[in-house]
Amino acid sequence: MSDLAKIKRVDIPKGARAICVSDIHGELDLFKKLLCKAKFDASDVLILLGDLYSKGSQSHETVKFCMELSEKPNVHVLKGNCDWSGESYLSAREAQWLGDLPHIIDSDDFVFVHAGLTSNNLQDQQSATCMKHDNFMELAPVFDKWVVTGHWPVNNYCHEIHCCNPIVNEKKRVIAIDGGNVLNFSGQLNAFIIEDGRFSHVHVDNLPMIVVSESQEESGGSISVAYLDRFVEILEDGEQLCRIRHLQTGKILTVPKSLIWEEGDGNICCVSATDYHLPCAAGDSVSLVQAFPDRILAKANGVLGWINTGGRLGYKARCCQGERT
């Protein structure tokens, strides 16, 4: 059997919206909420960039829903590295459908792929690379068409401010849309929307909303600890919060203890940690990620950061887990 990628040609009608979603990871309810927020209808083209299931709580239901959705002529689905057909709960029809999914969708101005490409020549792409190409945006060449990808959560490209929104790299013509849903404790599910050459997005997550009681200015000199630069040293080991030194930059910051783990080689790791303080005004609504006695970790418009509370908010700490790749 050939290892070359399977390519599907899709024509996006002039004036139609192309709505792109990646890495649903078995979160069917969240996916349905996203389609509703994006106001998806029969006039749109919906492209699912793979990793439909695995890791989330509704994997089988998500496969069934996406398979039924793909029967519509305006819905197209790609295969991701998590979309293999060996799960015991899949029917023979579902397994066959997953196995037959293409690795690349090609259109006039855009190429869609789960993880990445090695060149502009689509005919030479290996299926394995299309499904798993870590750190693609930083390794990618310059493409002739826009290449839209998922797989690698966008916050892995963030080294200053942690953000879960899609990233548009105009120089390389690469667009990364994976908001870290399920994999990241503050992650979200993004819908990247292409309409007449214009880009926009909407997102949803499962985080509770709170209202900010006092205004706060944005902090400067921030850092976001990304996966490839995850190695840290613990300076102070607290019950809920730890003070660490980031080995790559030498910066010292306070992080939730739940984001720290030890790898098998003894290295201490931490991802998605930040010292950034969100700018906010009294009355603003933000997503609550985790609460502590004198501060909260929150997300506003896809951006993660701290809000000082001085102990005025009585929210119980929300359990979170660091990202694993």
C-alpha positions in Angstrom: 0.0 0.0 0.0 1.3 3.4 -1.0 2.5 5.8 1.8 1.7 8.8 -0.4 -0.9 11.2 0.9 -4.5 10.8 -0.5 -5.6 14.2 -2.0 -9.1 15.4 -2.4 -10.0 18.3 -4.7 -12.6 20.7 -3.3 -14.0 23.8 -5.1 -15.0 26.6 -2.7 -17.7 28.6 -4.5 -17.2 32.3 -4.9 -18.9 34.2 -2.0 -19.1 31.1 0.2 -17.6 30.9 3.6 -15.1 28.2 4.3 -15.3 27.2 8.0 -12.3 25.2 9.2 -12.2 23.3 12.5 -9.4 21.0 13.7 -8.7 18.8 16.7 -12.3 18.3 18.1 -10.8 15.4 20.1 -14.2 13.8 21.0 -15.8 17.0 22.4 -19.0 16.7 20.4 -21.1 19.1 22.5 -18.4 21.7 22.2 -18.2 21.1 18.5 -22.0 21.6 18.1 -21.8 24.8 20.1 -19.1 26.0 17.8 -21.1 25.3 14.7 -24.0 27.2 16.2 -21.8 30.2 17.1 -20.3 30.2 13.6 -23.8 30.1 12.2 -22.9 27.2 9.9 -25.5 26.5 7.2 -25.8 24.9 3.8 -24.3 27.9 2.0 -20.9 27.4 3.8 -18.2 24.9 3.1 -17.1 23.1 6.3 -13.7 21.5 6.4 -12.7 19.4 9.4 -8.9 19.1 9.7 -8.7 15.8 11.6 -8.2 14.5 15.1 -12.0 14.1 15.4 -11.8 11.9 18.4 -9.5 10.5 21.1 -8.8 12.2 24.5 -12.3 13.7 24.9 -15.3 12.2 26.5 -17.5 11.7 23.4 -15.2 10.0 21.0 -17.6 7.5 19.4 -20.5 10.0 19.3 -18.2 12.5 17.5 -17.1 10.0 14.9 -20.8 9.1 14.2 -21.8 12.8 14.0 -18.9 13.7 11.7 -19.6 10.7 9.4 -23.2 11.7 9.1 -22.2 15.3 8.6 -19.8 14.4 5.8 -22.7 13.0 3.7 -23.6 16.6 3.0 -21.9 17.9 -0.2 -20.6 21.0 1.6 -18.7 19.1 4.3 -15.2 17.6 3.9 -13.1 15.7 6.5 -9.4 15.0 6.7 -7.5 12.3 8.6 -5.4 13.3 11.6 -2.8 11.3 13.6 -5.5 10.3 16.2 -8.0 9.2 13.5 -7.1 5.5 13.2 -9.7 2.8 12.7 -8.7 0.3 15.4 -10.9 1.4 18.2 -13.1 -1.4 19.5 -16.3 0.7 19.7 -16.3 1.6 16.0 -18.6 -0.2 13.7 -17.2 -1.7 10.5 -18.7 1.2 8.5 -17.2 3.8 10.8 -13.8 2.2 10.7 -14.0 2.0 6.9 -15.0 5.7 6.7 -12.1 6.7 8.8 -9.7 4.6 6.9 -10.8 6.2 3.6 -10.4 9.8 4.7 -8.0 11.9 2.6 -4.9 13.5 4.0 -4.9 16.7 2.0 -7.7 18.9 0.6 -6.7 21.1 -2.3 -8.6 24.1 -3.5 -7.7 27.1 -5.8 -6.2 29.3 -3.2 -5.9 27.1 -0.1 -4.5 23.7 0.9 -5.9 22.0 4.1 -3.9 19.4 6.0 -4.0 18.1 9.6 -0.3 18.6 10.5 1.9 19.9 7.7 3.6 19.6 4.3 7.2 19.5 3.2 6.9 21.4 -0.1 4.5 22.9 -2.6 4.4 19.6 -4.5 1.3 17.9 -3.1 1.8 14.7 -5.1 5.1 13.9 -3.2 3.7 14.3 0.3 3.9 11.3 2.7 0.7 10.5 4.5 2.5 10.2 7.9 3.9 13.7 7.6 0.5 15.1 6.7 -0.9 13.6 9.9 2.0 14.4 12.2 4.4 17.3 11.6 5.3 18.9 15.0 6.3 22.5 15.0 5.3 22.9 11.4 4.9 26.6 11.2 8.5 27.3 12.3 9.9 24.5 10.1 7.7 25.2 7.0 9.0 26.6 3.7 7.2 29.4 1.9 4.1 28.1 0.1 2.4 29.2 -3.1 -1.0 28.7 -1.6 -2.2 29.3 1.9 -1.8 26.1 4.0 -4.3 25.7 6.8 -3.3 23.2 9.6 -4.2 21.9 13.0 -2.4 19.3 15.1 0.2 21.6 16.9 -1.6 23.8 19.5 -1.0 27.4 18.6 0.2 28.3 22.1 3.3 26.2 21.3 4.3 29.0 19.0 3.8 31.6 21.7 6.9 32.6 23.6 5.7 35.9 25.2 2.0 36.0 25.5 0.0 32.7 25.7 -2.8 32.8 23.1 -5.2 30.1 21.8 -6.4 32.0 18.7 -5.5 31.0 15.2 -2.1 32.3 13.9 -1.7 33.7 10.4 1.9 33.6 9.1 1.8 35.9 6.1 5.5 35.4 5.2 5.2 31.6 4.9 1.5 31.6 4.0 0.7 29.1 6.9 -2.3 29.3 9.1 -2.4 27.3 12.4 -5.8 26.9 14.0 -5.6 24.3 16.7 -6.6 26.1 19.9 -5.4 23.3 22.2 -8.9 21.9 22.9 -8.6 19.0 25.5 -4.8 19.0 25.3 -4.4 22.4 27.0 -5.9 23.2 30.4 -7.0 26.6 29.0 -7.6 25.4 25.4 -10.5 26.2 23.1 -12.1 25.0 19.9 -11.6 27.4 17.0 -13.5 27.9 13.8 -11.3 29.7 11.3 -13.4 31.4 8.7 -12.3 32.3 5.2 -14.7 34.6 3.3 -13.7 36.4 0.0 -10.1 36.4 1.0 -10.8 37.8 4.5 -10.0 35.9 7.7 -11.8 35.8 11.0 -12.5 33.3 13.7 -14.9 32.4 16.6 -14.1 30.0 19.4 -15.8 28.2 22.3 -14.5 26.5 25.5 -15.8 24.8 28.6 -14.6 27.4 31.1 -17.0 29.2 33.4 -17.4 33.0 33.0 -16.8 35.5 35.7 -17.1 39.3 35.9 -14.0 41.3 36.9 -14.6 43.6 39.9 -11.7 46.0 39.4 -9.7 47.4 36.6 -6.1 46.2 36.0 -3.4 47.4 33.6 -1.5 45.1 31.3 1.9 43.9 32.4 5.1 44.0 30.3 8.1 41.8 29.9 6.0 38.6 29.8 6.9 35.0 29.0 4.8 32.0 27.8 6.5 28.7 28.4 6.0 26.6 25.2 6.3 22.8 24.9 9.7 22.8 23.2 11.1 25.1 25.9 9.4 23.3 28.8 12.3 22.7 31.1 12.3 24.5 34.4 13.8 24.6 37.9 11.6 24.7 41.0 12.7 27.5 43.4 9.8 27.4 45.8 7.4 24.5 46.0 4.1 25.7 47.4 0.8 23.8 47.9 -1.0 25.4 45.0 1.6 27.7 43.4 5.3 27.2 42.6 8.0 29.7 41.9 10.2 28.4 39.0 13.1 29.5 36.8 12.6 28.9 33.1 15.9 27.3 32.0 15.7 28.6 28.4 15.4 32.3 29.3 16.4 32.4 33.0 13.1 34.2 33.8 11.4 33.6 37.2 7.7 33.3 37.4 4.9 31.9 39.6 2.9 29.1 38.1 0.1 26.6 39.1 1.6 23.5 40.7 -0.7 21.4 38.5 1.3 22.5 35.4 4.5 21.0 36.6 5.6 17.4 36.0 8.8 15.3 36.0 9.8 13.4 32.8 11.3 10.0 32.9 14.8 11.4 32.5 14.4 13.5 35.7 13.8 16.8 33.9 11.3 19.1 35.5 8.8 20.4 33.0 6.1 23.1 32.8 4.0 24.3 29.8 1.4 27.0 29.3 2.9 28.9 32.2 2.9 32.7 32.0 3.6 35.8 34.1 1.4 38.0 31.9 -1.3 40.1 33.6 -4.4 40.7 31.5 -5.6 44.3 30.9 -9.2 44.5 32.1 -11.8 46.9 33.3 -14.4 46.5 36.0 -17.4 44.7 34.6 -15.4 42.8 31.9 -16.3 39.1 31.5 -13.4 36.6 31.4 -13.1 32.8 31.4 -12.0 31.4 34.7 -9.2 28.9 34.3 -8.0 28.5 37.9 -8.6 30.5 41.1 -6.1 31.1 44.0 -6.5 33.0 47.3 -5.1 36.3 45.9 -5.3 35.9 42.1 -7.0 34.1 39.3 -5.7 32.7 36.0 -8.1 33.8 33.3 -8.6 33.9 29.6 -9.9 36.9 27.7 -10.5 36.8 23.9 -8.2 33.7 23.7 -5.4 35.3 25.7 -4.3 33.7 29.0 -3.1 35.8 31.9 -3.3 36.7 35.6 -5.8 39.0 37.4 -5.0 40.1 40.9 -7.9 39.8 43.3 -6.5 40.6 46.7 -8.5 37.7 48.1 -11.8 39.3 47.2 -13.0 36.5 45.0 -14.1 33.3 46.7 -13.8 30.9 43.8 -12.6 27.4 44.5 -9.5 26.3 42.6 -10.4 24.6 39.4 -8.4 21.4 38.7 -6.2 21.8 35.6 -3.7 19.7 33.8 -0.7 20.8 31.7 -0.5 20.1 28.0 1.0 16.9 26.8 2.0 16.4 23.2 
